[in-house]
Every structure is written in structure tokens, then in C-alpha cells.
Amino acid sequence: MGEIVRFKKKKLSERHKGKGLCRSGFHKWEPVATPFDTKQGRLVTRYRCRRCGAIRTDAC
């Protein structure tokens, strides 16, 4: 017979840790890549939120 594996459920506070500020609009943006956009003809900087992982692009 196989072993029974018990999965731990995370507490509610652990599941939503660090996302309260992002929901209020206070993201912690850090640059990820600077690809060249061929349609716009200029560099585009991508930012990713360190807490929630949301992505934002900014054309230079």
C-alpha cells in the first residue's frame, strides 16, 4: 500500500501576504527587460511588481 500524504493548507494571512498594498495601488515595480518594439519603433521597458507579479510596460 502507498503512503498517505497530508497536504498543509496555508493560513489566510500567508496566502495573501504582501498583496494588500498592491490592491491599493502601491506596487513595488522593478525593471525586467528592455525589448525593442518594432511597431512603435522605440525601446519599451517592462516592469514587474516584486510582490504580486503584475506586469507594466513603459515606452521610452
ABEGO torsion letter per residue (X at the ends): XBBBBBBBBBBAAAAABGAAAAAAGBBBBBBABBBBBAAAGBBBBBBBBAAAGBBBBBBX
